[in-house]
Amino acid sequence: MRLTSFTDYGLRILMRMAGDPARAFSATDLADEFGVSRNHLAKVISTLAAHGLLKTRRGGQGGALLARPAAEIRLGEVVALLEANQALVECFGAGGGNCTLTPQCRLRSRLVQAEAAFISDLNRSTLADCLYPGAERVASGRA
């Protein structure tokens, strides 16, 4: 299974915030640290905030912070949320796609089970298991 870049960035954002939970991060801060588009990260942050994983605030002390402790955020929950509109295979999409095997396909149910097992396995871990304190803190030994 390959995760979208949207999910990849969402996990990175959450891992980074878990590594410094008292700090409010702006999309610009994270984009500079990760070397990616600020606009793309802003969309990811907005999605995470809309689903209650982040809280945001405006102003001089503004930015985004974790909405709840890292130990309460399950990795499978995050992946399922961010991958919700991504069909694993064509026949999982809206309308079922153009698969000619659909009426007799024996693969679909196995893929559904595998996807559920993937999310279930990820849910055995929390964001606290994967926190990332930031490269500068790791390099200086302050992690």
Secondary structure by P-SEA (a helix, b strand, c coil): ccccaaaaaaaaaaaaaaacccbbbcaaaaaaaacccaaaaaaaaaaaaaaccbbbbbccccccccccccccccaaaaaaaaacccccccccccccccccccccccaaaaaaaaaaaaaaaaacccccccccccaaaaaaccc
